[in-house]
Amino acid sequence: MQHCSHRYHAHPFGDGRWKFPGIGEFQCYDKYMMGDLKMAARKEGKPQWEEKGPQKTGCYNSLPSEVPFFGGEGSFLSDYECFFLV
């Protein structure tokens, strides 16, 4: 029997960066996304939200329980992080 493994092409399994159950990373910081973020923040009346994405989001192999973004201060439930995700 031949083993067949299917995965997304962007899944960096072969170079050792990702191990299950790593949370992965945001991949949304190009100039177009940042332009959209700036416009949305201005429309919302929050210029302090224009320049960066959420902080303390962990890295590729982090567990949710290790990352402030998934609980605690600055979590995805805070005003800014909720705005960013919507």
Stockholm file with secondary structure:
# STOCKHOLM 1.0

chainA/1-86         MQHCSHRYHAHPFGDGRWKFPGIGEFQCYDKYMMGDLKMAARKEGKPQWEEKGPQKTGCYNSLPSEVPFFGGEGSFLSDYECFFLV
#=GR chainA/1-86 SS CCCCCCCCTTCCTTTTCCCTTCCCCCCCCSHHHHHHHHHHHHHHTCGGGSSCCCSCCCCTTCCGGGCGGGSSTTCTTSHHHHHHHC
#=GC SS_cons        CCCCCCCCTTCCTTTTCCCTTCCCCCCCCSHHHHHHHHHHHHHHTCGGGSSCCCSCCCCTTCCGGGCGGGSSTTCTTSHHHHHHHC
//
